[in-house]
Amino acid sequence: MAWLLWRPWQCWEQALTAQARLRSSLCSLWEWNPVGSFIANPCKQVSQIKYASAHGVQMMTFDSEVELMKVARSHDNAKLVLRIATDDSKAVCRLSVKFGATLKSSRLLLERAKELGLDIIGVSFHVGSGCTDPATYTQAIADARYVFDMGAELGYNMTLLDIGGGFPGSDDSKLKFEEITAVINPALDKYFPVDCGVRIIAEPGRFYVASAYTLAVNIIAKKVNMKEQSGSDDEDDGASDRTLMYYVNDGVYGSFNCILFDHAHVTPIVHKKPKPDERMYPCSIWGPTCDGLDRVVELCPLPDRQVGDWLLFENMGAYTVAASSTFNGFQKPDIHYVLSRSAWQCMQQIHAQGMPALVEEQSPGNMPGHCGCGSTLELPAKPCATSVST
Ligand SMILES: Cc1ncc(COP(=O)(O)O)c(C=O)c1O
């Protein structure tokens, strides 16, 4: 069992600082209806395409001729978006190795779609998740323009540009959201000026949820390893010859699958604050399963803590618990929604009065503090029984 501590303000706080044009595009994602829905996976099962047709979902991406033929056979009124490849070599998680048509094949696909009588309404791309190079967006937007122009030559009037995801969602990301928008906005102005009639949308994932949660894990076992004696008695009490292994109740088969699948490096924070002079030990942190691969942290300095104590991991919202499994008979982590008192009061205020008008001018320091350590929030001394499950 692990606890996920929610930090809702972070999402809108970041969204509010984004530039206006992109912001309005991002917000449009929240309006759900079949006609406004969009299947962003270019390689779908025929049954999914038929389901979409039956339920009025028209917009979907494609990047191959086979997909075009499947759609032609299985959907009555599809509105197709051509996903193009990007140079995502500098992204943490590459997606164009799997999806996206080259510019050369884009022309062939547009021609084939014409022959099949299919409607192409736009272009999409994804620069790779955890993008570290904003120039990727610029190139992708320029490439999209090129495909729009090819489409126009073939008689298509495309009106949708989907700039995908890749936006950071936590303060510790290498590339800041503002650095990306500083590049995207001029590129959009150049290639898709406001009066060109093209609607611009995005598919932010990490951006919304990367910092939504703090994960709290409980120490369930511990080992103290003594290094071989070196023969020297330089050390005062031998503590530096000691390494600690902490075993916790969530691991790479649970919330920490991000270590394997999302190339994540996680940093523990002890919930019980160390005293100023408290000794630190070289520690490793391990998940609860029987697998030796189930290692959360290889080496980090931590104080001596006991079974039942808690470790916190910040920014555990995106690509974590969503892909957890029940490997080795362990249940997926339960989710407990926990807010500090000040955050709860803030939420109540927003619920009652709406979003404060001046919130854009509010500095993060005025917002409720972190949950968990440093707040009034108390974690239970022992892991408690499930209260809310997903
Ligand atoms: C098609 C598509 N759109 C959006 C996303 C979200 O990406 P990110 O979390 O980088 O914003 C993904 C992630 O894999 C994706 O495959």
The ligand as an ORCA input file, in Angstrom:
! r2SCAN-3c Opt
* xyz 0 1
  C      -0.425     10.160    -28.931
  C       0.032     10.707    -27.628
  N      -0.377     11.927    -27.257
  C       0.004     12.471    -26.091
  C       0.831     11.790    -25.235
  C       1.242     12.474    -23.949
  O       2.574     12.812    -24.039
  P       3.297     13.679    -22.903
  O       3.087     12.994    -21.624
  O       4.708     13.718    -23.334
  O       2.679     15.042    -22.927
  C       1.308     10.522    -25.590
  C       2.215      9.785    -24.708
  O       2.691      8.717    -25.002
  C       0.901      9.951    -26.821
  O       1.310      8.739    -27.224
*
